[in-house]
Amino acid sequence: MLGGYTFTDLGSIFVMQGFAGLILFSVFVLMALGLAIIFGQMGVINMAHGEFMILGAYVTYLTSTFFQAHLPGLFSIYFFVAIVLAFIASGIMGLIVEYVLIRHLYNRPLDTLLATWGLSLILQQAYRTIFGAREVGVELPQWMLGSWHATESIEIPINGMIIMALTILITIGVGFLMYKSRWGKNVRAVVQNRAIAGAVGIDTEKVDRYTFGIGCGIAGIAGAAFTMIGSTGPTSGQLYIVNAFLIVVFGGAQSLLGTIASAFTISQTQSTLEFFLSGSMAAVITLLAVVGLLMLRPQGLFTLKVRR
Amino acid sequence: MSLLSEEKDVSDSKNDLNSSRRQILKGMAALPAVGLMAPRAYAAAATSAVNTTGLAVTDTTVTVGILHSITGTMAISEIGAVEGEKLAIEQINAAGGVLGRQIKIIQEDGASDWPTFAEKAKKLLVVDKCASVYGCFTSASRKAVLPVFEQYNGMLYYPTFYEGLEQSKNVIYTGQEATQQTLAVLNWLGKEKHAKTFYFIGSDYIWPRTSNKIARKHIETALGGSVVGEDYFPLGSTQFASVINKIKLKKPDVIFSTVVGGSNVSLYKQMKAAGIDLSKQLLIALAVTEDETKGIGAENIAGAYTCMKYFQSIDTPENKTFVAAYKKMWGADAVIGDPQQAAYESPFLWKAACEKAGSFDIDKIAAASPGITMAAPEGEVKIHPNHHLWSKSRVARAKLDGQFEIVYTSELIEPNPFPKGYQ
């Protein structure tokens, strides 16, 4: 295996490959988090998750064009403004969708599946009409491009590190919201027993609405972050949706910890396999492994104990 | 949409004078540059003489079909082809039409879905009786419609560069086949850059795999080099960090990419982020045209090379006229890539074939096509008996403004869709 390579070469590749895995892990967590909240807490399978992400990406695009035209001096920090705006835009869109569409379909999981899938098609075509079928190029400030030279031969992508930092922040934020705040307590109460939660005075409808909104808002942040590493077009959301579902289902639908563990397992498997095999084969083997594990453990890696 | 009203017009057109005048006026309204004043180049021959097989030809009009995806994932690439075709048809109409008849368009949407392509192709041939169809983009969509065109004897003009290994009486391939594109760039790399080691990275479907098969054979036999890695990723992949590390480890002379679509954006952004400097590292991006460059971001791909038959920056009077006309019709910030130009050539090649054959009949056009030449924006092209085009290949380097700087232009290359010794 060493065949002709020096130890320093292999060492730096090993380090960079480790980072590649960690960055992939962050990307996976970020894309799955919003979906996990909605699916786990409300049982709604949101097929339009990818389109909420792309809304965030388009907001980033608009913000960057706005800053270029009107505030060129502040262009280097526009990205942080864009992330906040992306969260707000996708979140508000989520609230509206919940109010107009989703709340009529609770307890009918197959119908929400179809309705949100239809919604995803409508949104895709709307993006196509508004922004054109071509992908748009989101310009990034210079400092976010390129890589950081840790040593002579170790280069770590800067955008990857930004995504990692963002993921950590948001995960901590969501964890805090869910397990330390009053609102999180309400959400967990509704998940455990909707009827009793209602009976003790929790407004379950409101909890549902805001859960959906926050889930969508996080999708928007993910979309904004992914403008650094991927494409922004009407159907770009479809590129992420399969992986996002895979992670949520594998992790166990109702557990955020499960989502993180599953994102870690899948990303490490995939990134290691990709290094030794072709990309397609790596994807095949990862999927087979996930299918196999789900056959043994249909409820996913982690589950909440809920009395039914 | 005006096109829909045109379609209706054809179906209920009667032969009385009033309605046909109305038709022409409507056609005018849809295509503002059509000159009714333009002198008719041909005294229109009797319809019964030029159309013996029941195509949609009247004394004043002939109907053709456009079949591309204007929705779905392929729309990004195919909309440009539609633009090229419509521009050509408008110019032909303005110059008097084909055999004295104005061209009417029926457009269908393949919706990036291969069975839909087959269904719509059948509709265009059986219901609309289109005299020719301009369409398809991916090989999968072409393979889906091919049996339809052969069964109902239609004529398809296909604008994309593709993997070859196909030839049909019912298709004219106006893009390059794999040997024209791949071998030209490899020879250039061997001669000018003395490249010996290659790393293949591609999307996992027929075009990259077939092109790379040809490329590998050529590298190993003709160039005396070697392929140090070959990786394929599912269509739509967004994560390339691992393969970039592999490339860094192998240090190839050339990264040879046949990644297509949205994946391209991810690949080049991540390569740049990982510190691969395209001013030092040779990279061939075979599927990247001016059109894709917009989405990738010129700053991410500047310095990469590609090989196509057409670039917007070709410095000839024909091309300048074409670019100006294109921008006039589709907006000043429109960019033109290789398939758009090939799509633009198609209606002209059909017109020339009709005029050479003196007929709209498919069989006569198929027989008349070989040997037809055209002074296209890319330069002179000629239809080969195998229904592909003789064309020049050009190697060009991406610049920061999204355009390409041509560094090498080949001689006219004979199309060879079934290369011996490469399969």
Contacts between the chains, C-beta under 8 A, distances in Angstrom:
chain1	res1	chain2	res2	distance
A	5	B	249	6.7
A	9	B	249	6.6
A	10	B	249	7.8
A	13	B	245	5.6
A	13	B	248	6.7
A	13	B	249	5.0
A	16	B	245	5.2
A	16	B	248	7.3
A	16	B	274	7.9
A	17	B	242	6.7
A	17	B	245	5.1
A	19	B	241	8.0
A	20	B	241	3.5
A	20	B	242	5.6
A	20	B	244	7.8
A	20	B	245	6.0
A	23	B	241	6.2
A	24	B	239	5.7
A	24	B	241	6.5
A	27	B	239	7.0
A	125	B	71	6.6
A	128	B	71	6.9
A	128	B	75	6.8
A	133	B	70	7.2
A	133	B	71	7.9
A	133	B	75	3.9
A	133	B	76	5.3
A	133	B	79	5.2
A	134	B	76	5.1
A	134	B	79	7.4
A	134	B	291	7.2
A	134	B	294	6.3
A	134	B	295	6.1
A	135	B	76	6.0
A	135	B	262	6.6
A	135	B	265	6.3
A	135	B	294	7.2
A	135	B	295	3.0
A	135	B	296	8.0
A	136	B	294	7.8
A	136	B	295	6.7
A	137	B	294	5.8
A	137	B	295	5.7
A	137	B	296	6.8
A	137	B	297	4.1
A	137	B	298	7.6
A	138	B	297	7.4
A	139	B	297	6.7
A	139	B	299	7.7
A	145	B	272	6.3
A	145	B	273	6.8
A	145	B	299	7.6
A	146	B	272	6.8
A	146	B	273	6.6
A	146	B	275	6.7
A	147	B	273	5.9
A	147	B	274	5.9
A	147	B	275	3.9
A	149	B	275	7.6
A	155	B	274	6.2
A	155	B	275	3.8
A	157	B	241	7.6
A	157	B	270	6.9
A	157	B	273	3.5
A	157	B	274	5.2
A	157	B	275	7.6
A	158	B	273	6.4
A	159	B	269	7.5
A	159	B	273	4.9
A	160	B	241	7.4
A	160	B	273	6.7
A	226	B	238	7.7
A	228	B	269	6.9
A	228	B	273	7.7
A	229	B	238	7.0
A	229	B	239	8.0
A	229	B	266	5.9
A	229	B	269	5.6
A	229	B	270	5.8
A	229	B	273	7.4
A	230	B	238	4.7
A	230	B	262	7.3
A	230	B	265	6.1
A	230	B	266	4.5
A	230	B	269	7.1
A	231	B	238	7.9
A	231	B	262	4.1
A	231	B	263	8.0
A	231	B	264	7.7
A	231	B	265	3.4
A	231	B	266	6.5
A	231	B	295	5.9
A	231	B	296	8.0
A	232	B	265	7.9
A	232	B	295	7.6
A	233	B	76	6.1
A	233	B	262	6.2
A	233	B	295	6.6
A	234	B	75	7.7
A	235	B	72	6.9
A	235	B	73	4.8
A	235	B	262	7.7
A	236	B	262	5.8
A	238	B	73	7.2
A	238	B	236	7.1
A	239	B	236	4.6
A	239	B	237	7.8
A	239	B	238	5.2
A	239	B	262	6.1
A	240	B	238	7.0
A	270	B	239	7.7
A	271	B	239	7.9
A	271	B	241	6.8
A	271	B	242	5.1
A	272	B	242	7.9
A	274	B	242	3.6
A	274	B	243	6.4
A	275	B	242	4.7
A	275	B	245	6.6
A	275	B	246	6.1
A	278	B	230	7.3
A	278	B	231	4.9
A	278	B	232	5.3
A	278	B	233	8.0
A	279	B	204	7.4
A	279	B	231	5.5
A	279	B	232	5.9
A	279	B	233	3.6
A	279	B	234	7.0
A	279	B	237	6.2
A	279	B	242	7.9
A	279	B	243	6.4
A	280	B	204	4.5
A	280	B	232	4.9
A	280	B	233	6.3
A	280	B	234	5.6
A	282	B	242	7.9
A	283	B	233	8.0
A	283	B	234	5.6
A	283	B	237	8.0
